[in-house]
């Protein structure tokens, strides 16, 4: 599914091909801090399809200790995506930044071993201590 997305202030716009069946709620402490929320819903995407259509010069990256990147708008702070140095290996889009209507839902909760102590993931989809096997393939 090809989707359009943007940051809150609209100064960054992107297009990417999402992989809807690889959508999950990440409860890891890094995602919780980056988004200021109990979890973030991520959808994996085909890295070679990412096209920053507008605002490339204000898209900033934070490199984590594992060598991956979290990209955000330097104007409004919206966290848009995270990826490996080679985006064809791993590109995850924050689903909340997708402007194209989506008709799919998360298929799992991931990284519940580090979930917020005050939050219980909703039932109805599987919950995994880490990333579900095969989710990143």
Secondary structure as UniProt FT lines:
FT   STRAND          2..6
FT   TURN            8..9
FT   STRAND          13..26
FT   HELIX           29..35
FT   STRAND          40..45
FT   HELIX           47..49
FT   STRAND          51..54
FT   HELIX           56..58
FT   STRAND          59..63
FT   TURN            65..66
FT   STRAND          69..73
FT   TURN            74..76
FT   STRAND          79..83
FT   TURN            87..89
FT   STRAND          91..94
FT   HELIX           95..97
FT   STRAND          108..110
FT   HELIX           112..114
FT   TURN            117..118
FT   STRAND          126..127
FT   TURN            133..136
//
